[in-house]
Amino acid sequence: MRATINGTEHELRDGLTLAELLHELGIEESGSAVAVNERVVRRPLHEATKINDGDAIEIIHAVAGG
């Protein structure tokens, strides 16, 4: 299955959830916002949200500093 993550196309395994994707990418769920096909997915739904072929995923994570 193919999905676009932050503008770059990736080959992903079937059945992957948002929570699993973030874990595989080494991104902490806290401090991150995720949108799938331009719709924000709230953190409590990451475990249940499966990624589908052709999805466009945007991941934004907060960075501390000044």
PyMOL commands that set and color helices and strands:
alter all, ss='L'
color gray80, all
select helices_A, chain A and resi 18-25+43-45
alter helices_A, ss='H'
color red, helices_A
select strands_A, chain A and resi 2-5+8-11+32-36+39-41+56-61
alter strands_A, ss='S'
color yellow, strands_A
deselect
rebuild
show_as cartoon
